[in-house]
Amino acid sequence: MTYGKEDKAFWKDGLQFSCTSCGHCCRHEPGYVFLSPEDLAGLAKIKKMTEQVFSEKYCRTVDLGIVTRLSLLETPEHDCVFWDQGCSIYNARPLQCRTYPCWPAIMASIEDWDREAQECPGINQGKRHSVREISSALKKREREVLISPTR
């Protein structure tokens, strides 16, 4: 997706979203929360441990074929390891979490947005986010450098 064409995007007039803390994006489905060096540093700091100890305790290496990535662990029920009736690391949550629902796959089309809205009660509710805010979130994700552990 080209983010320089905001004037033609379905979200050109902004979109409403307010997190309800329902956990839809954090629970019940298998997935990955890939970490950048900044994410890892912030998480290790909030947990008062070294990045290495944090990685060993709370992360897994995911082999995606041509690249590996460092991801947060999830429980056997497919909940984020930091979900405990809410996000227990909210103030240091990774960029991936902070930018939801402004993810490229969700923002690709109005159909994708509407499909996500069927699962997330905060979509199309609450605060209106401007085209500038949406574009900024998408660009941050596009520029994000993720940790690639060696195999």
Secondary structure, 3 states (H helix, E strand, C coil): CCHHHHHHCCCCCCEEECCCCCCCCCCCCCCCCECCHHHHHHHHHHCCCCHHHHHHHHEEEEECCCCEEEEECECCCCCECCECCCECCHHHCCHHHHCCCCCHHHHCCHHHHHHHHCCCCCEEEEEEECHHHHHHHHHHHHHCCCCCCCC
